[in-house]
């Protein structure tokens, strides 16, 4: 009954205007109820750490059921196979990023999936690898800097991928590493300058966009303030 009740709630809260707007992101009306993220997060509070419910919700291929699945799953029960299966189902950027932010980063397999997925060819699987780097750079506060320095090599390696949703995620990962602390800021800037020398439009865009933010004095001051707290 739980899944049925959730679907009925989605239908009651459905917004035709938002459904129309989501079409711009490639989400067809058949695959969304048009709910905004704060609404989905509010619903998720009633179903925390319910692994079986998450699996059932994922099997219903709509935007809201899959985002809700990422919010209610228990990261302790998530397997590498589940992560790979879900990543292979990604068909647009939002569900990819939400899974990485809400669930995948909390699992013991997050770093191993980075190395796996950034080597994959599928656009949104590869994006997931870089999205994980970005969110872990923000949230995994006790991780050693050396791990992120190594991940910069993967960022450089894949910087020539000119697919829009990949290059944006590569850029996101580079910027988040560079905003983690002052040491990594300097190392990420140096890496971005190396990337800018690569003969690739994508690499130039990734590097120049990252350098603009990472060299900005306001960014540097925010990093220093964060480190004092």
N, C-alpha and C positions, 0 to 999 in steps of 0.2 A: 504493500500500500504506500510505502514511503515515496517511491519513485513516482507513482501516480499522483500523489498529493503535490509533489514538487512540480510536476508538469502542469497541474491545474493552477498552481500559484503563478507559474510563468505565464500561462495564458491570461490569467486575470490582470497581470501587471504589464502585459504586452503593449508596446507603443508603436502604432503604425508609422508615425513620423520617424521614429528612430530606426525602424526596420528599413524604411526607404533610404535613410542616410547611410546605413551600413552597407548598402549595395555598392557604394563607392569603394569599399574595401574588399569587394569580391565575395561578400556574404550574401547568398541568395535568400529570399524571403522564406523558403522552405527550411532554412538552416539557422534561423534566429528568431527570437521573440522580441528583440529590440530592447532588452533590459540593459541599463547602464551599470557600470562596475560597482558603484556603492550599493545598489539594490541587490546585486548577486552576492556581495560580501555580507550584507545583512542577513540574507537567507542562509548563507553558509554557517553562521554562528549557531544555528540550531542542529547542525549535523557534524560536529568536529570529530576527526580521527575515526571515521567510519570507512574502512577499507573496502568492504564488500559493496557498500552503497556507491563509492567512487567508481568501482569497476562497472557497476550497472549503469551509472550515469554516462560513463565514457562510451559505452556501447550504443547509446542513443546519440546519433551524430547531429547535434545542434551546438551552436556556439555556447549557449547558456549551460547546458548539461555538462559540457566538457570543461568549461571554466570552473563550474561548481565542483566537478570531480577533483580538479587540482587543488581546490580550497579545502575540501573535506577529507581527503585521503590521509592516511597515517604514514608518514615518511619512513617509519621503522619497519613497515610491512611491504614497502615498495621494493621490487626486484629490478635487477638490470634488464631482464627481459621485458618487464612492463614498461620501463623507461624507453627501451628501443622500439617496442610496439607502438607506444603513444607517439613518439617522435616521428615514426614513419607515417602516422596518420595526419601529421600537421599539414595544413593546406593554406594557411595564411599566417601573417606575423603575430596577430594578437594571441591566439591560442598557444603558439610556440612560446612567446614571452611570458604569458601568465603561468604556464606550467613550470617554467624555469624559476620564476620569482616565488610562486606559491608553494611549490612542492620539490622539484628536482634538486634545488640547492641544499635542501635539508637532509638528503639521503646520503648514505656512506659512499655512494657510487658517483657522486657529482664530478670529481676530477677525472675519473676513468672515462666517463662519458664525454668529457671535453676532448680527450685525446682520440676517442673513437669517432665522434660525430664531426669534428673539424676535418677529418679525413674522408668523410662521406661526400658523395656527389649531389644527393638530393638537396634542393635549395633550402628547405625549411629544417631539415635535419642538421645541415651545416650551420644554419643560423642559430639553432638551439645550442650548438657547441660554443659559439661566441657569446650568445646571450648568457649562458652559464658563467663564462669568464667575467662578464660585466657585473652580474648580480653577486657573484662570490667576492669580487673585489670590493663591493660595498658592504656585504653582510658577514663575510667570514673574517671577522676582525682579528682573530688570534692566529691566522695563517701566516707562515713565514714569507717574507718578501721574496725569497729565492724562488718560491713556487711561481709567483707572478712574473718574475724576471724570465723564467723559462717559458712561460706562456706567451711572452712578447715575441718569441721566435716563431710560434705558430701564427701569431697575428701577421708577422712579416711574410711568412710563407704563403698565406692565403690572401694577401692584399691585392693580388692581381685578378681575383675573381670579380668580374664586373656586374654580376647579378645584383640588382638593387637591394634586395633584402639581406643578401650576404654581406655586401660591402658596408651597409649601414650598421650591421651587427659587429663587423670587424672594427669599425670606427668606434662604436659604443664601447667595446671591450678595451680598446687602446686608451680611450679617454678616462674610463673608470679606474683602470690601473694607475694612470698618471695622476689621479686625484686622491689616491689612497693615502699617501704621505709624501713629504718633501723628497725623500730619497728616490722613491718610485716616480715622482714627477720628473726629476732630472733624467732618469734612465728612460722613461717613456718618451720624453722630448727627443733624446738622442736616437731612440729607435724610430720615431716618426721621421726624423731627418734622414735616416737611412732609407726608409720606405719611400720617401719623396724622390730618391735618386733612381728608383726602379722605373723602367720604361713601360709604364702602364697608366692609363687614365684613372682607373680605379685606385691604384696606389697613390697617385698624386692627390686625388680627392680625399682619401682617407687621411693621409699625412697632413695636408694643409688644414683640413677641418679640425683635426685633433690639435695641431700646433696652435691654432688661433685660441682655443680654449685653455690649453695647458700652459701657455706662456702668458696668459692674461694675468695682470697683477691682482685683480679681484679674486681669481681662482686661487692663486698662490696664497693670498691672505686668508682665504677660507680654509685652505688645507692647514696652515699654521695654527689658526684658531682651533680647528678640530683636534689637532694633535695636543694642544694644551689642556683640553677638557678631559 
